[in-house]
Amino acid sequence: MSSITVGTRGSTYIFTAVFYDVDGVIINPVSATLYIAYRSNGCLEEISIAMTSNPTNWTANWDSEVSDGGKAYWHIRSAGSNKAALEGELQLQ
């Protein structure tokens, strides 16, 4: 699933994910990580943020104050997977 969100630079964004197996059953991976790529002072920055679970809803917060206006790309992966469970784009104004 991919999404584009238009938002305000300087806002804190909350990312959430639930993981499913191939049969659509909710699973709880060992860990999950949010990855974000954005520009700061014109330079590309890439960060990873460990997500927390409660118990199967994974969440992470990102303060976009560090970003220039423009696009920030993100994706969420579970431990041991190289495929994004969720991905999207923030258009920061």
C-alpha positions as a printed Julia matrix, in Angstrom:
93×3 Matrix{Float64}:
  0.0     0.0    0.0
  1.31    3.43  -0.87
 -0.02    6.81   0.08
  0.7    10.5   -0.44
 -0.04   12.93   2.36
  0.18   16.7    2.11
  1.19   18.23   5.4
  2.87   21.06   7.21
  6.62   21.14   7.74
  7.31   21.2   11.49
  4.44   18.89  12.37
  4.91   15.55  14.11
  3.64   12.62  12.07
  2.5     9.34  13.59
  3.07    6.22  11.52
  1.2     3.01  12.31
  1.35   -0.5   10.91
 -0.24   -3.88  11.48
  1.5    -6.91   9.96
 -0.3    -9.85   8.33
  0.79  -13.25   7.07
 -0.13  -14.54   3.59
 -3.48  -15.8    4.93
 -4.43  -12.39   6.3
 -3.85  -13.33   9.94
 -2.31  -10.63  12.14
  1.24  -11.47  13.18
  3.56   -9.79  15.65
  7.12   -9.56  14.28
 10.12   -9.33  16.59
 10.6    -5.69  15.6
  9.62   -3.1   13.01
 11.36   -0.02  11.67
 10.23    3.2    9.99
 12.64    4.5    7.33
 12.41    8.11   6.09
 14.39    9.91   3.36
 14.13   13.71   3.19
 16.17   16.83   2.44
 17.62   18.99   5.19
 19.5    22.15   4.21
 19.46   20.79   0.66
 21.23   17.53   1.6
 19.65   14.08   1.48
 19.13   12.57   4.93
 18.01    9.02   5.64
 16.94    7.91   9.1
 15.51    4.82  10.71
 13.23    4.88  13.74
 12.51    1.79  15.83
  8.77    1.27  16.17
  6.97    0.18  19.34
  4.06   -2.25  19.55
  0.92   -2.42  21.64
  0.62   -5.49  21.17
  0.16   -5.82  17.38
 -0.21   -2.14  16.39
  3.24   -0.76  15.64
  3.82    3.01  15.89
  6.57    5.57  15.44
  6.65    9.38  15.49
  8.68   11.69  13.27
  9.09   15.43  13.82
  9.33   16.98  10.35
 10.96   20.14  11.72
 14.33   18.69  10.59
 13.15   18.53   6.96
 13.15   21.12   4.22
  9.83   21.7    2.51
  9.17   19.23  -0.27
  8.93   15.48  -0.44
  9.83   12.98   2.25
  9.65    9.3    1.34
  8.96    6.63   3.96
  8.49    2.9    4.33
  7.99    0.42   7.16
  9.58   -3.03   7.36
  9.47   -5.82   9.9
 12.61   -7.55  11.17
 14.06   -9.99   8.66
 12.17   -8.6    5.69
 13.57   -6.57   2.83
 10.07   -5.77   1.51
  8.14   -2.74   2.67
  4.9    -3.53   4.49
  3.76    0.07   3.96
  5.25    2.95   2.01
  4.33    6.46   1.13
  5.28   10.05   0.56
  4.82   13.22   2.57
  4.58   16.49   0.66
  5.67   19.05   3.28
  4.69   22.69   2.75
